[in-house]
Amino acid sequence: MRPVAPDPGSAQQRTPPSRGFPMTAGSQRLTMPPAAGCLAELRRWARSWMEQHPTDGVDSDSVVLSMTELVTNSIKHGVGPVEVRLNGDSDNLVLIVSDCSEEMPLRPHSALTMETGRGIQILESLATRWGVQPEPGGGKTVWCEFASR
């Protein structure tokens, strides 16, 4: 397995897009302990938030699947609580998942017969762009943007 590092020449970037421009619909945060049983509640929260803050042309199923992959990875490989944020306006939605682990996402060499190891590939196929950044006080943030299509 190798760490996935943002490449300045690709769709990945170091800074979440929400930090570079205002998001008119606002933000919602849900901090949760890393327990697998809370994923259903988190998916309900995300769908409710997206209904209240619609983004034209963004598939809510893609956002929820990406969020589930990122949170599952944080629970499985991370440390401490997981924070999930959604920011959006009428054209873009940004999903941000932070945890206390400094371990960066890995892209395993997965065989077709393996049942795991495809989270980054799923994220790359669903999101417009994504990135990861270490946090100054420790931990990391993985973000992905979904733009109107």
C-alpha positions in Angstrom: 0.0 0.0 0.0 1.2 3.5 -0.7 0.0 6.8 0.9 -2.2 8.9 -1.4 -0.6 12.3 -1.6 -2.3 15.3 -3.4 -0.7 16.0 -6.8 -0.7 19.7 -7.7 -1.2 18.7 -11.4 -4.3 16.5 -10.7 -7.8 17.1 -9.4 -6.5 16.7 -5.9 -5.5 19.8 -4.0 -4.3 20.5 -0.4 -6.9 23.0 0.7 -10.6 22.2 0.9 -12.5 24.5 -1.6 -14.8 25.8 1.2 -11.8 27.6 2.7 -11.2 29.5 -0.6 -14.7 30.9 -1.2 -17.9 31.6 0.7 -20.6 28.9 0.8 -23.9 30.6 0.8 -26.0 27.8 2.3 -23.9 27.5 5.5 -22.4 24.5 7.2 -23.5 21.7 9.5 -21.3 19.7 11.8 -21.8 16.4 13.4 -19.1 15.1 15.7 -19.6 11.5 16.7 -17.6 8.8 18.5 -16.0 6.3 16.1 -18.7 3.6 16.4 -19.9 1.7 13.4 -23.6 1.8 14.6 -23.7 5.5 14.0 -23.4 5.4 10.2 -27.2 5.0 9.6 -27.8 8.1 11.8 -25.1 10.0 9.9 -26.6 9.1 6.5 -30.0 10.3 7.7 -28.4 13.6 8.9 -26.6 14.1 5.6 -29.7 13.5 3.5 -31.7 15.8 5.6 -29.0 18.5 5.3 -28.9 18.1 1.6 -32.7 18.4 1.3 -32.5 21.7 3.3 -29.6 23.0 1.2 -30.1 21.7 -2.3 -27.2 21.8 -4.8 -28.3 21.6 -8.5 -26.9 18.6 -10.3 -25.3 17.0 -7.3 -26.3 13.4 -6.7 -27.1 12.9 -3.0 -26.4 9.2 -3.3 -22.9 9.9 -4.5 -22.3 12.2 -1.6 -23.7 9.8 1.0 -21.6 6.9 -0.4 -18.5 9.0 -0.4 -19.2 10.1 3.2 -19.8 6.5 4.3 -16.5 5.4 2.7 -14.5 8.2 4.3 -16.1 7.8 7.8 -15.7 4.1 7.7 -12.0 4.5 6.9 -11.7 7.0 9.8 -13.4 4.6 12.1 -11.4 1.6 10.9 -7.9 3.2 10.5 -8.2 6.5 12.4 -8.0 7.6 16.0 -10.5 9.5 18.2 -13.7 11.2 17.2 -14.7 11.7 13.6 -16.0 15.1 12.5 -18.2 15.4 9.4 -19.0 18.7 7.7 -21.1 19.6 4.7 -20.8 23.0 3.1 -22.7 24.0 0.0 -24.2 26.5 -2.3 -26.3 26.2 -5.4 -23.4 25.0 -7.5 -21.0 23.0 -5.2 -21.2 20.7 -2.2 -18.1 20.0 -0.1 -17.8 17.0 2.2 -15.1 17.2 4.9 -14.2 14.4 7.2 -11.6 14.9 9.9 -10.1 12.5 12.5 -7.2 12.6 15.0 -5.0 10.2 13.1 -2.0 11.5 11.2 -2.0 8.4 8.9 -2.8 9.4 5.4 -5.2 7.5 3.2 -3.6 4.5 1.4 -4.3 3.1 -2.1 -3.8 -0.6 -1.7 -3.0 -2.9 -4.6 -6.4 -4.6 -4.7 -7.1 -7.7 -6.7 -10.5 -8.2 -8.2 -11.2 -10.9 -5.6 -10.5 -8.6 -2.6 -13.6 -7.3 -0.8 -11.9 -4.1 0.6 -9.4 -1.5 -0.6 -11.5 0.4 -3.1 -12.5 3.5 -1.1 -10.2 6.0 -2.8 -11.2 4.6 -6.2 -14.8 5.1 -5.4 -14.2 8.6 -4.1 -12.3 9.5 -7.3 -15.1 8.2 -9.5 -17.9 10.1 -7.6 -16.3 13.4 -6.6 -15.3 16.3 -8.9 -12.0 16.6 -6.9 -10.7 15.6 -3.6 -7.7 16.1 -1.3 -6.2 15.4 2.1 -4.3 17.7 4.5 -2.6 17.2 7.8 -4.0 19.3 10.6 -1.6 21.6 12.6 -2.6 20.2 16.0 -2.5 16.6 14.7 -4.9 14.5 12.7 -6.0 15.0 9.1 -8.8 16.2 7.0 -10.0 14.5 3.8 -12.4 16.5 1.6 -14.2 16.1 -1.6 -16.1 18.5 -3.8 -19.2 17.7 -5.8 -19.9 20.2 -8.5 -23.0 20.7 -10.6 -22.9 18.5 -13.7 
